[in-house]
Amino acid sequence: MSARADYGARIPAAARGGVVATVVPDSPAALAFIEPGDEIRAVDGSPLRDVIDWQWLADGDSASVLAVKPGGLAEEFTMTREPGEPWGLTFTETVFDGVRTCSNKCAFCFMTQLPKGLRRALYLRDDDFRLSFLQGNFVSLTNLDDADVERIAEQNLSPLYVSLHSIDTEIRDRLICAREDRGLERFDQLLDAGIDLHVQIVLVPGVNDGDALERSLRWLAEREGVGSVGIVPLGYTGHQRAFSASYGESQAALAVIAQVEPWQKAFRARDGITWVHLADEFYLNAQVEVPAADHYDGFPQYENGIGLVRSYLDDCTERADELADALAAVSSPLTLVTGTLFAPVLQRLLDSLMPEGLRANPSVSVLAVENSFFGGNVSVTGLLTASDLVPAIAKLPQGTVALVPDVVANADGLLLDDVPAAELGMRTLREVRLISCTADGLLGGLIQAAETPH
Ligand code: SF4
């Protein structure tokens, strides 16, 4: 049940709230006459800055909501619901008052290494603790003020994901170049407030590795509430001059693995968790097996590229019989397209799954595509652009079907260089199908190829 009261007031244009995207029919929101396009400005008199405020303020069974209709008319609604019942609305955005950008100039910032001419959104240097809580984005904490820390504590925005990089002031100055660096102080304030923190260290050769990494790990290990530490290698493009190497050589990657292993063993012995994890790239570059799934403590930094390979391999192993049958059933040329980093893993997987009689002359092959668009050490599949994919796929023999992982495209189906994924086929004169980066996706792609030979 809901009551409605028209206020008829005009709200100043500067005030912003959350724009309603969808309303579930017959939900409490629908019964309160909330409609898509309405802008919810306040709940029980408190303004809304983001969906976190919405969830925080409207967490009871009744809420007084101030909404502005698309024409500018402000109305106040009382919404009520049964205990546990959802309100039945979604918002067009998660942050209503603008995404906070960073006040740093990190030496390795990937956004500043991008070639010109990409979508504007790709250059956005967000550093917003709300997106850290909601989406797992890493934040530096250098733009937090006291009010932010209080809010995080009050609303218990835990866990947060923090880019720390180093605990040495001089190294932080050199790497992060914050306008004002109180990041370590904020880190401790958040821990004191009971917020769990997952930490990222971007490892830069000769800067924050070696002894500096040892100091950072010791500092972090002393702090309760640090849920995990993820170490990822510096990524650099060819559109800058400061960096030219990053643990790409097997010996350099092995050295990092050897340094971190004692920490992992000590934590496993003491707490039963690995705690400090290395990005998949270290193992792939070192040409050693990625650790077993139980090493990853439930994959707390999966989105950070830590454990993806293990997870994919294990999923495929679970479905090995189905995959082998599907591989055997493919009779016309099929190519699995991937970045150069993952290509050797995929090839080994394919070899292990391929029925023995087909290994000498397989229909299914792997195509490793170099990333010339970004250059540098960029080798992951998700950063491949049409400018690299198109010439590589177009060189495949006529009649080949190419399976391209769907991570190359965004939710609008656009590749990073703004080419619609749907145009890849037309541009290469080959049949191109997108598949998800899962065992399911691979199996589906193989079955489709077997059922519809080209
Ligand atoms: S915190 Fe550093 S790496 Fe992240 S966006 Fe800002 S400058 Fe770039």
Boltz pocket constraint, residues with backbone or C-beta under 6 A from the ligand:
constraints:
  - pocket:
      binder: B
      contacts: [[A, 102], [A, 103], [A, 104], [A, 105], [A, 106], [A, 108], [A, 109], [A, 110], [A, 111], [A, 124], [A, 125], [A, 126], [A, 127], [A, 138], [A, 140], [A, 176]]
      max_distance: 6.0
